[in-house]
Amino acid sequence: MCDTGRRGKCSEVIQAPAGALVEVGLPADHPPLPAGAPVYCSSSQDVKRRYRHSRPKSGLYRTRRATRVAANLAEGEFVVTGTVLPRRANEPALTVQCLLAGPFPPARDTAAMAQAARVAFEKWGDTDFEMEAFTFANHGGRFIPISRLNQVRRELSEGLSAAVCAAVAERVARVKSAACGFAVPSAKPQAATFRWSLKIDRVSFLDDFEPSDWDGIAELTVDIARDHPALLAENLERLSSVLGRDRIRLALPALTRKWEDHGLRLKIDRFRGAGWTKWEAANLSAWTYLGLNPAEPTHNIDMATDWSVYVVNRAAARQLLDMGVSRFTLSPEDGLGNWRSLLGEFGARATLIVYQDTPLFISESCAYANLIGGCPGKANCRFESMEMTSGHGERVTALDYHCRTIVLNHGAFCLSPRLRELAAAGAESLRADFVYRPYDPATVRERWRLVRAGRPVPGGHAANFDRGMQ
């Protein structure tokens, strides 16, 4: 199209709709443009008037460090001390001192000398500093030329810049060391034994266990959310006679609705009052439920965390240990490459799940009610589970749990055929979970034996074991 300017001349104008891909030809001698470089379009006054843009241009504003300067002028020397003030409580102040040798003659006007010194040290120019306070001591009434004041100011600025850069480099090195400074150990031969543990959400799952099935179990974790408190208390006492109370840990659920809160608190009070001191957190809310302060290590509670309190790096692991956690559980969504570094550093404190029905997702709405077009009411509902096929052709199982839908893969996550690799990676604590799915006791016993023997479980899959999280 033709655009007629103020002088009546016609010039070619090209219009393109918003979001269109436009190719712009460049002259043969154009400079190289690296991929991803920002490209700016100069605009006419008409465009600027129509589209106001209040964002400042890059480089107009910068963060400057508040600095205090103390200058002391004597006959034989001029000493200037600059201090960069800290920006947070745990940051140290940075101090640099510059010295200029005299002699310095008497000043004709000491007040003018003090003012000249202040003006000279206010001129920080294109540096990272701004003067927050300035003091000038000249008890001998001496004079120093402006040129030498500027010289000292430049030397002080360079020294402060070097000190700030060194402090930043030291802090970055410290953070890198804390986050990823641990050297991954070389592969080691398979451990003779693992520290095995079990997790269940219904005590009846263990009804078919024989004495040999209990051998070598270092710990049993019981989710307290599902069973009735009276039945749970009775079964826990029965299990205590088999394992001993010190080998049983009570687990809190990852999700708690408001209407579930009261019942959960009653259970917690009951079992804490009965002397149960080993607990597992599947959510940081566990500290609140148990009346603990995350900033202070626990003394009367042995706290561990489940995999839903994510630990996928050493910073998260160290944070939990600082909170008093005795052990944490690695995420089954992770892979061997990342596990190797965590297992190598934290050893037995890092529990690795080798069998679990990991939820694909948990929904607060009922899948069955959505399917039939409405809820029949809890008294009339017979929904327990149903098989479905995803859009990708995957078979999944939808389970009802207190009107919440839990969707599981058709087969369980299982690493039992990879025990040798786990041992070589440094795994010491392994766990098998039988939660969510309504197992019968015979199946639990059979699969527990397969897992501990390093044999595959029918339908099992290794998830992200080889590729890791993408």
Helices and strands as residue ranges (DSSP letters): E 2-4, E 10-12, H 45-50, E 65-73, E 77-84, E 94-101, H 110-121, E 129-137, H 146-180, E 195-200, G 203-206, H 211-214, E 217-223, H 229-243, G 245-247, E 248-251, H 258-273, E 278-281, H 285-289, E 302-305, H 314-322, E 325-329, H 336-346, G 347-349, E 350-356, E 359-363, H 367-372, G 378-380, E 385-389, E 395-401, E 404-409, E 413-414, G 416-418, H 419-424, E 429-434, H 441-452
